[in-house]
Amino acid sequence: MDIYRFFRALLFRLPAESAHNAALMALRWTPVALQRRIGVAVESPRRLWGLHFPNPVGLAAGMDKNASALMAWEAFGFGFVEVGTITALPQPGNPKPRCFRYPSQAALVNRMGFNNAGASAIATRLARQKAAGHWPKIPVGINLGKSKATPNEQAASDYATSFRLLLPFGDYFVVNVSSPNTPNLRALQDRDALASIVSTLQKINPGKPLLVKIAPDLAPDAVREIAALADAEGLAGIIATNTTLDHSSLPAGTDQQGGLSGAPLTKRSTEILEILRASTCLPLIGSGGVMSAEDAVAKVSRGADLVQIYTGFVYHGPRLIGDISNACGKIVRTAA
């Protein structure tokens, strides 16, 4: 994977968001045949929710917000991909700059603010893509967020709008109430608010697996309460975790407002995972600070059925997919 280190060196010369956009543009337009030459094919199958996952390593939400490079993620060797976050209304996100690298800490900070084209536009494009047969064979998850302009009191209907539009395209769906970059969004993790959203979606759900993604900054009792709600509302699973607001690991004078991801999040996100596994039998996806095969093994050993990477992929590239899948394969097959 020396080629990835070469391209990373070039991309890291650009501001973080510019590099992200350039990479997505290249992946969107690069022929699939060429993509497959640089992909990592790893078979370590897992079956959840009636879906076949070729391996337990997924791309976390946030990388491909508009689902514009679906075929590339399969070509790289991912076992599944989660796109978004997608909101009912199109929105530009927060002012730039809004994404920052911390290479010494193997971390990123972002305050993107759910920038995306909106559920209707994305659904229209995905319908054309699917009709043309340009669709990956791996499971596609869709991460749903609340539109910034929508007050929390109307959150349930806002999520429902996106859910209805995108139902034909997602193999599973995730209610994102844990991003720190939309004002008051994390308040929707409170039991009554989250129950309202979930129950509204379940009423129109034809049977797609519906999960919730939670923050790493919750107190243990709040985590247990969400686990109990997930069981009561018939959710299919929980993703632990989103980014953190704890920036104590960053050097003084360099901090930026936003959610912190990467190595500083590893320990806390795994602790949340442990609390969840002790509280529910639902499938869990371990996300947050998966920077190595060892990090992924720790999450699987503590109860994760699948894992997701984002910042680890930025820093280490496609090789990390194979490393994790090979390390976790025996554990995951035993659990399956």
FENTALIN-V35968 format. One record per residue. N is the residue number from 1. RES is the residue in one letter. SS is DSSP state (2 for helix, 1 for strand, 0 for the rest). Layout:
n=N res=RES ss=SS
n=N res=RES ss=SS
//
This chain:
n=1 res=M ss=0
n=2 res=D ss=2
n=3 res=I ss=2
n=4 res=Y ss=2
n=5 res=R ss=2
n=6 res=F ss=2
n=7 res=F ss=2
n=8 res=R ss=2
n=9 res=A ss=2
n=10 res=L ss=2
n=11 res=L ss=2
n=12 res=F ss=0
n=13 res=R ss=0
n=14 res=L ss=0
n=15 res=P ss=0
n=16 res=A ss=2
n=17 res=E ss=2
n=18 res=S ss=2
n=19 res=A ss=2
n=20 res=H ss=2
n=21 res=N ss=2
n=22 res=A ss=2
n=23 res=A ss=2
n=24 res=L ss=2
n=25 res=M ss=2
n=26 res=A ss=2
n=27 res=L ss=2
n=28 res=R ss=2
n=29 res=W ss=2
n=30 res=T ss=0
n=31 res=P ss=0
n=32 res=V ss=2
n=33 res=A ss=2
n=34 res=L ss=2
n=35 res=Q ss=2
n=36 res=R ss=2
n=37 res=R ss=2
n=38 res=I ss=2
n=39 res=G ss=0
n=40 res=V ss=0
n=41 res=A ss=0
n=42 res=V ss=0
n=43 res=E ss=0
n=44 res=S ss=0
n=45 res=P ss=0
n=46 res=R ss=1
n=47 res=R ss=1
n=48 res=L ss=1
n=49 res=W ss=0
n=50 res=G ss=0
n=51 res=L ss=1
n=52 res=H ss=1
n=53 res=F ss=1
n=54 res=P ss=0
n=55 res=N ss=0
n=56 res=P ss=0
n=57 res=V ss=1
n=58 res=G ss=1
n=59 res=L ss=1
n=60 res=A ss=0
n=61 res=A ss=0
n=62 res=G ss=0
n=63 res=M ss=0
n=64 res=D ss=0
n=65 res=K ss=0
n=66 res=N ss=0
n=67 res=A ss=0
n=68 res=S ss=0
n=69 res=A ss=0
n=70 res=L ss=2
n=71 res=M ss=2
n=72 res=A ss=2
n=73 res=W ss=2
n=74 res=E ss=2
n=75 res=A ss=2
n=76 res=F ss=2
n=77 res=G ss=0
n=78 res=F ss=0
n=79 res=G ss=0
n=80 res=F ss=1
n=81 res=V ss=1
n=82 res=E ss=1
n=83 res=V ss=1
n=84 res=G ss=1
n=85 res=T ss=1
n=86 res=I ss=1
n=87 res=T ss=0
n=88 res=A ss=0
n=89 res=L ss=0
n=90 res=P ss=0
n=91 res=Q ss=1
n=92 res=P ss=0
n=93 res=G ss=0
n=94 res=N ss=0
n=95 res=P ss=0
n=96 res=K ss=0
n=97 res=P ss=0
n=98 res=R ss=0
n=99 res=C ss=1
n=100 res=F ss=1
n=101 res=R ss=1
n=102 res=Y ss=1
n=103 res=P ss=2
n=104 res=S ss=2
n=105 res=Q ss=2
n=106 res=A ss=0
n=107 res=A ss=1
n=108 res=L ss=1
n=109 res=V ss=1
n=110 res=N ss=1
n=111 res=R ss=0
n=112 res=M ss=0
n=113 res=G ss=0
n=114 res=F ss=0
n=115 res=N ss=0
n=116 res=N ss=1
n=117 res=A ss=0
n=118 res=G ss=0
n=119 res=A ss=2
n=120 res=S ss=2
n=121 res=A ss=2
n=122 res=I ss=2
n=123 res=A ss=2
n=124 res=T ss=2
n=125 res=R ss=2
n=126 res=L ss=2
n=127 res=A ss=2
n=128 res=R ss=2
n=129 res=Q ss=2
n=130 res=K ss=2
n=131 res=A ss=2
n=132 res=A ss=0
n=133 res=G ss=0
n=134 res=H ss=0
n=135 res=W ss=0
n=136 res=P ss=0
n=137 res=K ss=0
n=138 res=I ss=0
n=139 res=P ss=1
n=140 res=V ss=1
n=141 res=G ss=1
n=142 res=I ss=1
n=143 res=N ss=1
n=144 res=L ss=1
n=145 res=G ss=0
n=146 res=K ss=0
n=147 res=S ss=0
n=148 res=K ss=0
n=149 res=A ss=0
n=150 res=T ss=0
n=151 res=P ss=0
n=152 res=N ss=2
n=153 res=E ss=2
n=154 res=Q ss=2
n=155 res=A ss=2
n=156 res=A ss=2
n=157 res=S ss=2
n=158 res=D ss=2
n=159 res=Y ss=2
n=160 res=A ss=2
n=161 res=T ss=2
n=162 res=S ss=2
n=163 res=F ss=2
n=164 res=R ss=2
n=165 res=L ss=2
n=166 res=L ss=2
n=167 res=L ss=0
n=168 res=P ss=0
n=169 res=F ss=0
n=170 res=G ss=0
n=171 res=D ss=0
n=172 res=Y ss=1
n=173 res=F ss=1
n=174 res=V ss=1
n=175 res=V ss=1
n=176 res=N ss=1
n=177 res=V ss=0
n=178 res=S ss=0
n=179 res=S ss=0
n=180 res=P ss=0
n=181 res=N ss=0
n=182 res=T ss=0
n=183 res=P ss=0
n=184 res=N ss=0
n=185 res=L ss=2
n=186 res=R ss=2
n=187 res=A ss=2
n=188 res=L ss=2
n=189 res=Q ss=2
n=190 res=D ss=0
n=191 res=R ss=2
n=192 res=D ss=2
n=193 res=A ss=2
n=194 res=L ss=2
n=195 res=A ss=2
n=196 res=S ss=2
n=197 res=I ss=2
n=198 res=V ss=2
n=199 res=S ss=2
n=200 res=T ss=2
n=201 res=L ss=2
n=202 res=Q ss=2
n=203 res=K ss=2
n=204 res=I ss=2
n=205 res=N ss=0
n=206 res=P ss=0
n=207 res=G ss=0
n=208 res=K ss=0
n=209 res=P ss=1
n=210 res=L ss=1
n=211 res=L ss=1
n=212 res=V ss=1
n=213 res=K ss=1
n=214 res=I ss=1
n=215 res=A ss=0
n=216 res=P ss=0
n=217 res=D ss=0
n=218 res=L ss=0
n=219 res=A ss=0
n=220 res=P ss=2
n=221 res=D ss=2
n=222 res=A ss=2
n=223 res=V ss=2
n=224 res=R ss=2
n=225 res=E ss=2
n=226 res=I ss=2
n=227 res=A ss=2
n=228 res=A ss=2
n=229 res=L ss=2
n=230 res=A ss=2
n=231 res=D ss=2
n=232 res=A ss=2
n=233 res=E ss=0
n=234 res=G ss=0
n=235 res=L ss=0
n=236 res=A ss=0
n=237 res=G ss=1
n=238 res=I ss=1
n=239 res=I ss=1
n=240 res=A ss=1
n=241 res=T ss=0
n=242 res=N ss=0
n=243 res=T ss=0
n=244 res=T ss=1
n=245 res=L ss=0
n=246 res=D ss=0
n=247 res=H ss=0
n=248 res=S ss=0
n=249 res=S ss=0
n=250 res=L ss=0
n=251 res=P ss=0
n=252 res=A ss=0
n=253 res=G ss=0
n=254 res=T ss=0
n=255 res=D ss=0
n=256 res=Q ss=0
n=257 res=Q ss=0
n=258 res=G ss=0
n=259 res=G ss=1
n=260 res=L ss=1
n=261 res=S ss=1
n=262 res=G ss=1
n=263 res=A ss=2
n=264 res=P ss=2
n=265 res=L ss=2
n=266 res=T ss=2
n=267 res=K ss=2
n=268 res=R ss=2
n=269 res=S ss=2
n=270 res=T ss=2
n=271 res=E ss=2
n=272 res=I ss=2
n=273 res=L ss=2
n=274 res=E ss=2
n=275 res=I ss=2
n=276 res=L ss=2
n=277 res=R ss=2
n=278 res=A ss=2
n=279 res=S ss=2
n=280 res=T ss=0
n=281 res=C ss=0
n=282 res=L ss=0
n=283 res=P ss=1
n=284 res=L ss=1
n=285 res=I ss=1
n=286 res=G ss=1
n=287 res=S ss=1
n=288 res=G ss=0
n=289 res=G ss=0
n=290 res=V ss=0
n=291 res=M ss=0
n=292 res=S ss=0
n=293 res=A ss=2
n=294 res=E ss=2
n=295 res=D ss=2
n=296 res=A ss=2
n=297 res=V ss=2
n=298 res=A ss=2
n=299 res=K ss=2
n=300 res=V ss=2
n=301 res=S ss=2
n=302 res=R ss=0
n=303 res=G ss=0
n=304 res=A ss=0
n=305 res=D ss=0
n=306 res=L ss=1
n=307 res=V ss=1
n=308 res=Q ss=1
n=309 res=I ss=1
n=310 res=Y ss=0
n=311 res=T ss=2
n=312 res=G ss=2
n=313 res=F ss=2
n=314 res=V ss=2
n=315 res=Y ss=2
n=316 res=H ss=2
n=317 res=G ss=0
n=318 res=P ss=0
n=319 res=R ss=2
n=320 res=L ss=2
n=321 res=I ss=2
n=322 res=G ss=2
n=323 res=D ss=2
n=324 res=I ss=2
n=325 res=S ss=2
n=326 res=N ss=2
n=327 res=A ss=2
n=328 res=C ss=2
n=329 res=G ss=2
n=330 res=K ss=2
n=331 res=I ss=2
n=332 res=V ss=2
n=333 res=R ss=2
n=334 res=T ss=2
n=335 res=A ss=2
n=336 res=A ss=0
//
